[in-house]
Amino acid sequence: MSRDEKKALIEALLFIENEPVEYVKLIKHTGLEQAELSGLVEELKTEYELRQSGLQIVEVAGGCQMIAHPRFGLVLSQIYGVKNSNKLSQTALEVLAIVAYKQPITKTEIEAIRGVSCERVLKLLMEKDLVVISGRRETPGKPLEFATTKNFLKVFGLRSIDDLPKLREIKEMEFEIRESGENE
């Protein structure tokens, strides 16, 4: 199979799937080695970018996914409507952020950080497949530990939990936003 045929096969596999396709699955279906597959995916990403395609390939949740380019998001949402209107409340986002940055973490630890009960919010986040019970803490009472899911990575467009912005970066962004707001 030629290099172009291999890229076309990868493209077809990504196009058919509505979800991120894990590299393991791509390797299985293409018969390519990890290094060659990664190189071909990078080439496809570059080609899409250079020709300003309406599509792009993103690496998310341990795999790749073909999506519409974000610059067409407004137009596409006007044509097709908002795909996912299940927005999270500020409280749910706070709990989700705590779990994401401190995982594995217990309900008691989350409540100590927030200062209020979070049982209902944790249940909601589990129903939305953003948080999962990841085990039990080896302490008295053996409390449940919570962690984020692969779906969390997909929803937030992350390859892995390591792609979360560092807390230092977030604080710097807040300062820049505040600073630019004062100058207006």
C-alpha positions in Angstrom: 0.0 0.0 0.0 1.4 3.4 -0.9 1.8 6.3 1.6 -1.2 8.1 0.1 -3.3 4.9 0.3 -2.3 4.5 4.0 -3.3 8.1 4.7 -6.6 7.6 2.8 -7.4 4.5 4.9 -6.7 6.4 8.1 -8.9 9.3 6.9 -11.7 6.9 6.0 -11.5 5.2 9.4 -11.7 8.5 11.2 -14.5 9.8 9.0 -16.7 6.7 9.7 -16.4 7.0 13.5 -18.3 9.5 15.6 -16.0 9.0 18.5 -12.2 9.3 18.9 -10.5 6.2 17.5 -7.8 4.9 19.8 -4.4 4.4 18.3 -4.6 0.7 19.2 -7.7 0.3 17.0 -6.1 2.2 14.2 -3.0 0.0 14.4 -5.2 -3.1 14.3 -7.2 -2.0 11.3 -4.3 -0.5 9.3 -1.6 -3.0 10.1 0.8 0.0 10.6 3.4 0.4 13.3 2.8 3.1 15.9 5.6 5.4 14.7 4.4 5.2 11.0 0.8 5.7 12.0 1.6 8.8 14.1 3.7 10.2 11.3 0.8 9.8 8.8 -1.7 11.3 11.2 0.6 14.3 11.6 0.9 14.6 7.8 -2.9 14.5 7.4 -3.3 17.2 10.1 -0.8 19.4 8.4 -2.4 18.9 4.9 -5.8 19.8 6.3 -4.3 22.9 7.9 -2.4 24.0 4.8 -5.4 23.8 2.6 -7.6 25.5 5.2 -10.0 22.5 5.2 -13.4 22.6 6.9 -12.3 19.5 8.7 -9.4 18.8 11.1 -8.0 15.8 12.9 -7.5 16.2 16.6 -5.9 13.9 19.2 -8.2 13.4 22.0 -8.9 10.8 24.7 -6.0 8.6 23.7 -6.9 8.5 20.0 -7.8 10.7 17.0 -11.0 12.1 15.8 -12.1 14.0 12.6 -14.2 17.0 13.4 -15.5 20.1 11.8 -13.0 23.0 12.0 -14.0 25.3 15.0 -14.0 28.3 12.7 -17.3 27.0 11.3 -18.8 26.3 14.7 -21.2 29.3 14.6 -22.5 28.6 11.1 -22.9 24.8 11.8 -24.7 25.4 15.1 -27.1 27.8 13.3 -27.8 25.2 10.6 -28.0 22.1 12.8 -28.7 23.6 16.2 -26.7 23.2 19.3 -25.6 19.6 19.4 -25.2 19.3 23.2 -27.1 21.7 25.3 -26.4 19.8 28.5 -24.4 22.6 30.1 -22.9 22.1 33.5 -23.7 24.5 36.4 -21.0 26.5 38.0 -21.1 24.1 41.0 -20.8 21.0 38.7 -17.8 22.7 36.9 -16.1 23.4 40.3 -16.5 19.9 41.5 -15.4 18.5 38.1 -12.3 20.7 38.2 -11.4 19.6 41.7 -11.7 15.9 40.7 -9.7 16.5 37.5 -6.8 18.2 39.3 -6.8 16.2 42.6 -7.8 12.7 41.4 -8.1 10.2 42.9 -10.1 12.2 45.5 -12.8 11.3 48.0 -16.1 13.1 48.5 -15.0 14.3 51.9 -11.9 15.9 50.4 -14.0 17.6 47.7 -16.4 18.9 50.4 -13.4 20.2 52.5 -12.2 22.2 49.5 -15.6 23.5 48.5 -17.1 23.9 52.0 -20.4 22.3 51.0 -21.9 18.9 50.3 -21.3 17.6 46.8 -23.1 14.2 46.8 -25.8 15.3 44.2 -23.2 16.9 42.0 -21.0 13.9 42.0 -24.0 11.7 41.1 -24.8 14.1 38.2 -21.2 14.0 36.9 -21.3 10.2 37.1 -24.6 10.1 35.1 -22.9 12.3 32.4 -20.0 9.9 32.4 -17.5 12.6 33.3 -16.6 11.1 36.7 -16.3 7.5 37.9 -15.7 5.7 41.1 -12.0 4.7 40.7 -11.5 2.7 43.9 -11.5 2.9 47.6 -9.0 4.8 49.8 -7.0 2.5 52.2 -8.0 4.6 55.2 -10.6 3.9 58.0 -14.1 3.6 56.5 -12.5 2.9 53.1 -14.2 5.9 51.4 -14.8 5.9 47.6 -12.3 7.7 45.4 -13.4 9.6 42.3 -11.6 10.2 39.0 -12.4 11.6 35.6 -13.3 9.3 32.7 -12.2 8.9 29.1 -15.5 10.8 28.2 -14.2 13.7 30.2 -11.1 13.9 28.0 -13.3 13.7 24.9 -15.7 16.4 26.0 -12.9 18.8 26.9 -10.7 17.9 23.9 -7.8 16.6 25.9 -5.4 13.8 24.9 -4.8 12.9 28.5 -5.2 14.5 32.0 -1.7 15.9 31.6 -3.1 18.3 29.0 -5.0 20.2 31.7 -3.7 23.7 32.1 -1.4 24.0 35.1 -2.9 26.0 38.0 -0.1 28.5 37.6 -1.1 29.1 33.9 -4.7 29.6 35.0 -3.7 32.2 37.6 -1.6 34.0 34.9 -4.6 34.0 32.5 -6.8 35.5 35.3 -4.3 38.3 35.9 -4.1 39.1 32.2 -7.9 39.1 31.9 -8.2 41.4 34.9 -5.4 43.6 33.7 -6.9 44.0 30.2 -10.4 44.7 31.7 -9.0 47.5 33.8 -7.6 49.3 30.8 -10.9 49.4 28.9 
